[in-house]
Amino acid sequence: MRAKIALEDGIIFEGYSFGAAGERYGEVVFNTSLTGYQEILTDPSYKGQIVTMTYPLIGNYGVNLEDVESRKPFVEGFVVKEASRIASNWRSQKTLSDYLKESQIIGIEGVDTRALTKHIRLKGAMNAVISTEDLDDKSLIKKAKSSPGLLGRDLVKEVINNRVLVWSKQGKYKVVVLDCGIKYNSLRRLQERDCQVVIMPAGTTAEEILRQEPDGLLVSNGPGDPEGVPYVVKEIKKLIGKLPIFGICFGQQLLCLAMGGKTYKLKFGHHGGNHPVKDLRNGKIAITVQNHGFCVDIDSLDKNKIEITHINLNDNTLEGIRHKEFPIFSVQFHPEHGPGPHDAEYLFDEFIDMIKEHHA
């Protein structure tokens, strides 16, 4: 079945559909990961986005039920050069096409993904529509232009569970996870470090969190514009200085907003598993997993209170901070390596060490 993706600036890419049929809107971005398409599809941070994979062959090892990062795929659409019809791996339980069809996600293959990626890098991420139904160019461009963007939108409420969940009951330390779109691997990393893990939805009050008597708080990753969830920032502000806090990706942005910083939209975002980040404290460089379209403005932070700990070596954007007085730190990348390199997993150990120091 023919399919098209139309960008708001009038560029059209044509291909063939795999997965579900229909029409969806979103911001089109590209991801440079070579593998891990299943983790990418199920990352709640991709809500509101159409993901283009730069690696040319996707789907060759199929899909299994263990490598998901959330309860279902959240991408708005999936664009690849070639979707493998053969799933060749002993862990595979179904093909990528079948998985997308079951999940009602539209895929399009046969697209010149190199040209699309170069266009996004030059012009920036932009709104788009992906369709197997409407193939009229003018109509699609009009729809892309009129589709909602990410600025100011609250996408968090569309990906979270609105109830308190217990991930693990046993452990020496009790950690509350403020769920803005948490990935399962972050929960697994905490459980491996002898943590009881309680998941509370974004919008939970500071009083409700403290009532759990946690040893620490993890503010999770999530989709979209951090300025679209002021109600979360308001509650985080009340928790500063009350307990150890670790922020990941969207969580860093929320923490910095709560501490008086500002955020801005990146031209085409950071999406992939090969982003070099320098730890300014020791000079070490980690290759990291990243997925964000917004970033904290370094110049907006109070340097008397906040230390810059990590910098992106590709574009010198902010990748990590630590509070000079309170037990608070955060990073813009994903240390839980889902999918991608394990270089940054040590940050979960730093969080546990911070909890121990706070106890002492």
N, C-alpha and C positions, 0 to 999 in steps of 0.2 A: 504494500500500500504506500502510495506517495505521501510525503510529509514535508512540511516547510517550517523553518524558523525565521521570523522576521524581527529585525531590530528597529528601535524607534527612530534611528537616523536614516532608515530607508533601505538598508542592506538586507538582502534575502539569501538564505542558504537552503538548498533543496536536497532531500535525501529520501530514505525509505523508513517507514515506521517499524519498530519492534517493541514489544511490550503492549501497553494499552493504547486504544484509540481515543481521540477526543481533542480537546484544546485547553491549554493551560498558559498562565501568565507568570512572569517572574523576571528578576534581574539576571542576565546571562553573565556567568563568570567561567573561568577556566581553572582546572586542577592539574598540577604537574606530576601527581603520583603515578608510578608505574604499575603498582598493584593496590589492592585495598578498596576496590570499587564498592564492595558490599558495606564496608564501614563508612564510606563516604555517603552512600545512599541513605543510610540510617542515622547519620549525624543530624540531630535536630537543628544545629546551627545553620543548615542549608535550607530551612524553611523560607519560602519566598524567592528561591533562586533556581535557575536552570543551569545545570552543571555541564560543562564541556570538558571531556578528558583529552589531554594533549597526547597521551600515549596512544598509538594507532590501533592496537588490538585489545579489546576489552571483553571479558566474559569467558576467557578460555579455561579457567579453573572452576567455573560454575558458582553456585551459591549453596551455603549450608546454614543451619539454624543456630550455629554457635558464634559466628563472627559478627553478629548484629550489634550495633551500639545503642539501640533503643527499640521500642516495641514495633516500629514500622518505618519504612522509608519516608523521608520528609521533603526530598527534593521536588521541585515543581516539574522538572523535565530532565532528560538525560541525553546528551549529544556525544556521539562517538564516530570515529572514522569507520571502524569495522566491528560489528558485534559477532563474536564467535558463536556459531550454532552448535559447536561441540564443547561439552563441559568435561574436561579430562583431569580429574583429580579424585583420589580415593575418598575424600571428605565431601565431595559434591553430592547434593541431594536434588538439585534442579538446575535448569539453565537460567541465565540472567534474563532472557526474554520472558520465560514463564514467571519468574519472580516479579518482574515489572508488571506483567499483565495481572497477576493476582493482587498486586498492590495498587493498581490503577494509576501507574506512573507511565507517562508517554516517553518512549525512547525514539531517537531518530539516528539512523546510521547512513553512511555514504556521504557525509558532510566533509568538506575540506576543513578539518578542525585546525590545521596549521594556519590557514588564512583567517579563520574566525578568531583564533587566539591572537594573532598579530593585530587584527583590527581592534580587539578589546584593549590590548596593550597601548595602542596608539590613541584611540578615542576614549577609552575608559569603559568600565562596566556600565551597561545601560539596560533599560527595560526591553523586554522581548515577549513574543508570543510563539508558542510551538503548537502546530495543528496538523491533524490528519483529516480534518473536515472542511475547513475553509482554505482553499489553495489560491485565492485571488490576492495578488500582491498588494494592491492598493488597500483592500479591506484589512489585510493583516497588519500593514504598517500603521493604519489608523488605530487599530486595536492596541498595538504595542505602545503608541504614543499616549493613549488614554488609560493605560493600565497603571495601577498604583505602584509607586516606588517603595523604597525601604525607609526613607527619611521620615522620622517621627512616628512610624508605625509600631504598634505593640504586637510583635509576633510571638512573644514568649507565651502568652495565654493560649496560643494555638498548638503548643507542643508539650505542655506540662500535664502531669496528673494533678488534679485539684484535691488531693488528699495526702495525708501523712502516710508514708510507707517505710517499713523496716527492711533494709537490705540484709543486714547481718546483726544477730542478737548477741553474739559472743564477742568479747574483746576487752582489752585492758583500758582502752580509751574510747570515749563516746564522742563521735563526730556528727554534727548536724550538717547535711548538705542542703543548701538553699538552691532548689531546682529551678533553673532558668532554661533548661534544655540539656540536662546532664547526660553524659555518655557512660555506658556501663563499665568501660575500662577504668574510669576514674574511681568508681565504686569498688571494683576488684582490687585496685592498687591500695585502697584504704583497708579493705578487708585483709589483704595479705600482711598488713602491718599491725595486726592485732587490734583493729578498730571495730567497735559497734558502729553501725552506720544507719542513721535515721534521715530519710529524705522528706523535706518539707517544701511545699510549693512556693514559688515566687509570689510575693504578696502576703506571706506570713508575717505577722508583726514581730518586732524585736522582743516584745514581752513573751510571746508564745515560744520563740526560739530559746530564750533564757530559761523558760519554765522546764525545758528538757534537761537542764543542768549539763550542757555539753562541755567537753574538754576543749573542743575546737569547732570552727565553722569553715566549711568549704563553700565558696560562692562559685557556682558552676559556669560553664560555657552556655551560650544560647544564641538565638538568631537575631539579626537585624540591628536596629539603631538603639544603643543604650539610653539615649535621651527619650526614647519612646516609652520607658517604664519608670517614670519619676517616683511612683509609689514604692518601688523596690529600693531605689536610692535613699529615699526618706527613712526606711527602716534600717538599712545598713548603717546610715549615719549614727543611729542610736546605739549601735553595737560596737562602734570604734572605741577601743580601750577596755572593753568589758571581757574579751576572750581572744585567744589566738585566731586569726583569720587568714585563710589562703584563698586567693582568687585565681581563676583560670580563664583566660581569653575574655569573653564577655564579662566575667567576674572581675577581671582587672579594670575594665572600663567603668563598671558600676562602683567599685571601690574608689577609683580616682575621682569620679563625679561626686561621691559622698565626701571626699576630702578637699573639695573645692576646685578640682581640675576641670578641663574641658575635653571633649572628643570631636573628631572630625571624620569625614568620609574619605577613604583612600581612593586613588584613581581607579585601580582595578583589584584592589584587595590582595591578600596573601592566602593562597589556597594550594596546598601541596605538602609533600613530605621531604623536601630538600632545602629548607630555608636555614641558612647559617646564622646563628645567634651567639654573640660574645657575652660571656659573664665578666663584667668589668671588675669584679672582686678578685678574680684569680687569673684572668686572661684566657681561660679555656673557651673553646668554641664547640657548640653542640649543633648538630644537624637536627632540625625540629620539624614537627608536624604543625601546620598552621591552617586556619580557616576563619578569616575575619575580613570584613569590609570596612570596619571602622577602627580608629586608633586614638590613643590618648595624646594630646598635645603636650610635649615635654615642657615647653615654656610656660604652660599654665599651672604647673605644679609648684608648690612651695618647697624650695630646695632646703629650707631650714628644718623642715619636718620630714621630707621624703628623699630617700637616696635612690638614684637611678642605678639599677643593678645589671640590666641586660639591654643590649642594643642589636637591632637587625643589621647585619653586615651588607645586605643588598641595598638598603635605602636609608639606613641610619634612623629608622623609626623606633619608638619606645617598645621594648619587649619585656621589661621587668622592673619592679620597684619594691622598696622595703621602707617601712615607717621607722624613723630614727628613735621614737620613744615607745610606741606600742608594738605588741607582737603581731604585726601585719605584714604580709608580703604577697606579691602576685606576679604572674607572668602572662604575656599575650599569646604564647604558643600553647601546644597541648602536650604536657609531659607524660600523659598516659599511653602514648604511642599506639593510638588506634585510628588509622593505620600508620605504620612508619617506624622510624628509628627509635631506639631505646635510650638515646643519649641523655635525655632530660628527666628520666624517672627519679633521679636523686632528689628532685624537689619534694616528692612525697616524704622522703626521709627527713628533709629539712623541716617540713611541717610537723612531723612527729617529734623531732628534737625541740622545736619551738613549744610544743605542748608540754614536754617534759620540763623545760626551763620555766615555763609559766607555773607549773605545779610546784617546782622547787622554790 
